[in-house]
Amino acid sequence: MIHLAYLDAGSGSLIVQAVVGGVAGAAVAAKLYWRRLVDRFRRQPTDQR
């Protein structure tokens, strides 16, 4: 069985752009949620208790 597939430059560029955008979005989301998690468990100074 022969499978013929063709990806032109535009399709390859779209795939690369989608992957890079997804990774960048995931990194920003992880940074925001990490900050919330760290802030929740951070010790407060004793004068604010």
Buried (B, 14 or more C-beta within 10 A) or exposed (E): EEEEEEEEEEEEEEEEEEEEEEEEEEEEEEEEEEEEEEEEEEEEEEEEE
